[in-house]
Every structure is written in structure tokens, then in C-alpha cells.
Amino acid sequence: MTGPQTTRRKRANGVESRQRILDATVEIAGERGYDGTSIAAVSAKCGLPASSIYWHFKDKDDLIAAVIERSFETWLKAVELPGDDAGTSLERVALMAGNVARSLLAAPDFLRLGLMLALERRPTEPRGRAVFLQVRDIAHRRIAGIITDLFPSLAEDEVQTLTTYAVAGADGLFVHREVQGETVDLVALFELHARLLHDAAARMAARAGR
């Protein structure tokens, strides 16, 4: 008979195995990209048989999508504007941007893999690409909400313009660090990007006398 303790142990082992598989996939995909990632390579890297991988994930595309989702969840926690006690709105925005940059440095997988997939055009769209576009939409809405909270008088089209600028700028800074390497201070650049964004929003509001 299977008791509660045995069931908990199996569940814990299943969670651990899943994390090992995802960690291995991150390493493989980071080195070889989407096309170079295979179930066999992931199996060799994590030390688990292919059957264990297929027990958790339907196929490679499902596996890549899970990697993007896991990394995105970690990143999204950083997209939270600190409270009023953290200083002025400018200081709060810069602090949040620094936290976002740190989260990307700690868990870059969703953006790294997602951008690879987003820039490719395939006859059949990988699920990972669809997941990446969905999570980007979540991020876009989160950032738009923060801009609206800070500058409630801005029109909707202005909020969307600023949000697009914020996301596109963050993408560019991330890619720049991927190209140039660790000498690029991503935290400092994200903080600068946030200050410029805040300044642009303030000028938009002031220009209309709002």
C-alpha cells in the first residue's frame, strides 16, 4: 500500500526531476539555440532518461515553452513599483528598473530564448514562441499600468507609446549585453533607461498642462 509519506516523496522527486530537466534545457538551448536543442541532449545533460523527460513534457517545444514560463515568472516579480516610502516617483522607477535588470541577469532564459524564437519565421509556429508573445503581453500590460498610476492624466495612446518605448529599450539593452558581455553594466543602463522614460512621461503631461 502506498502511504502519504511515499506519495509526498514521489511528488518531491517529480518536482526535483522537472527542475533538473529545465536547468539542463537552459544550458543546452543557451549554447545551441532552439534547433540545436534535443531531448537526447537534455537527457545526457541532466542524467535522466528520455522517458522521464517525456513524462513531464510532451515534446521539445513543450519543454522550451516551460523554460520560458519559469524564467518569466521570476522576472515578473521584479516588475513591481516600490511604495511611496522608497522616495520620489523617479527614484521608485529607477529602483524598479534596477531590480528588473538584476532579475534578467539571474534568469535571462525567457528573454534570450524568446527573442530567438520571436525573430524566426517557421511554417509551424513553435509553442515556445506563442508563450513568449503571451508573456510579453502580460509584461506590457503591467508596465502600462505602472505608467498610468504614476501619470494618471496621460492619454491612452501616450501610455502605449511610453510602454512600447520601455519594452523596446529594455530588449535593446539586454541584446547589447548579450553581444558585448559582462563588461556591460545592465543595472546602471536599466536605471538610466527608467529615468529617461520618467522624464519623457513628465514632459508629455506638462506639455498638455495636465
Residue pairs with C-beta under 8 A, 6 or more apart in sequence:
14 56
17 48
17 52
17 56
18 56
20 46
20 47
20 48
21 42
21 46
21 48
21 52
21 53
21 56
21 57
21 63
22 63
22 66
22 67
22 70
23 46
24 42
24 45
24 46
25 37
25 42
25 63
25 64
25 67
26 67
26 71
26 109
27 45
28 36
28 37
28 38
28 41
28 42
28 45
29 36
29 37
29 64
29 67
29 109
29 113
30 109
30 112
32 41
33 116
34 64
34 113
34 116
34 117
34 120
34 126
34 128
37 60
37 63
37 64
38 60
39 50
39 53
39 54
39 59
39 60
39 63
40 50
42 53
42 63
43 49
43 50
43 52
43 53
46 53
53 63
57 63
57 66
61 126
61 127
61 128
62 127
64 113
64 117
64 126
64 127
64 128
65 126
65 127
65 128
65 130
65 131
67 109
67 110
67 113
67 128
68 109
68 110
68 113
68 114
68 128
68 131
68 132
68 135
69 110
69 131
69 135
70 107
70 109
70 110
71 107
71 108
71 109
71 110
71 111
72 110
72 135
72 138
72 139
74 103
74 106
74 107
75 100
75 103
75 104
75 107
75 110
75 111
75 139
76 135
76 138
76 139
76 142
77 103
78 96
78 99
78 100
78 102
78 103
79 96
79 100
79 139
79 142
79 143
79 146
80 96
80 99
81 92
81 93
81 96
81 146
81 149
81 150
82 92
82 95
82 96
83 92
84 92
86 92
86 95
87 95
89 150
89 198
90 195
90 198
93 146
93 150
93 194
93 195
93 197
93 198
94 191
94 194
94 195
94 198
96 146
96 194
97 190
97 191
97 193
97 194
98 187
98 190
98 191
100 170
100 190
101 186
101 187
101 189
101 190
101 191
102 187
104 111
104 174
104 186
105 186
105 187
108 174
110 132
110 135
111 171
111 174
112 178
113 128
113 132
114 128
114 129
114 132
114 135
114 136
115 132
115 171
115 174
115 175
117 126
117 128
117 129
117 132
118 129
118 132
118 133
120 129
136 167
139 167
140 163
140 164
140 167
143 163
143 166
143 167
144 159
144 160
144 163
147 154
147 159
147 162
147 163
147 166
147 201
148 154
148 159
150 198
150 201
151 159
151 201
151 202
151 204
151 205
153 205
153 208
153 210
154 162
154 201
154 204
154 205
154 210
158 201
158 204
162 197
162 200
162 201
162 204
165 197
165 200
166 193
166 197
169 193
169 197
170 190
170 193
173 186
173 189
173 190
173 193
174 186
176 184
176 189
177 184
177 186
